[in-house]
Amino acid sequence: MNVEARIKKGRKYDQVVEGARDVFMSDGFEGASVDTIAKRAGVSKATLYSYFPDKRLLFVEVASLECRRQAVESVDKIDFTASPREVLSKTGAALMGFIFSETGQQVFRICVAECERFPEIGRAFWDNGPGMLEKLLTDYFDQAIARGELKIDDPTLAAHQFAELCKAEVFPRLCLRLQPDFTEAERKRILDGAVETWLARYGI
């Protein structure tokens, strides 16, 4: 399914997407009805369908926009000419911020639940989440390697290794609802450990 080709943009696009976001986050993909989304968005069902003829398209758009929004907000705060320790600390904090957010957890759960039936949902989450982080970090690694600050044979693997280190211990507990939130001290412990472990392998 070509998502971009089937999405119509118009004056009520933002209104529809924002209403859908609220419903998807509260009811999940399966529980979200078109009637409820239209009501929350303040539009008719006909108007909603004119923008998004398929509920899957609407969810893909909501999830993609949310991931991109949080990524852009985080990237704007990072100085990519800084040292690897500083860049990794800020990037890791941004990643953990998304992981711990209610939106981040909901989007991830819905994508995992629905991606077998609707592969485009999984692809959209990857492209606007892990895939975006991969490109961000590998681009930075190339610069840091050229400056003699890092030694990395496989930047793509190194990027994903860092992301996984930032999720150590906490991510499965979040997914299984064993612990809905973590203190700042708990988050700092995980992040500091991720940065130190990663730099021990790739730092110079």
Secondary structure as GFF3:
##gff-version 3
##sequence-region A 1 204
A	DSSP	alpha_helix	3	6	.	.	.	ID=ss1
A	DSSP	alpha_helix	13	31	.	.	.	ID=ss2
A	DSSP	alpha_helix	34	41	.	.	.	ID=ss3
A	DSSP	alpha_helix	45	51	.	.	.	ID=ss4
A	DSSP	alpha_helix	55	75	.	.	.	ID=ss5
A	DSSP	alpha_helix	84	100	.	.	.	ID=ss6
A	DSSP	alpha_helix	102	114	.	.	.	ID=ss7
A	DSSP	alpha_helix	119	128	.	.	.	ID=ss8
A	DSSP	alpha_helix	130	146	.	.	.	ID=ss9
A	DSSP	alpha_helix	155	165	.	.	.	ID=ss10
A	DSSP	alpha_helix	170	175	.	.	.	ID=ss11
A	DSSP	alpha_helix	184	202	.	.	.	ID=ss12
###
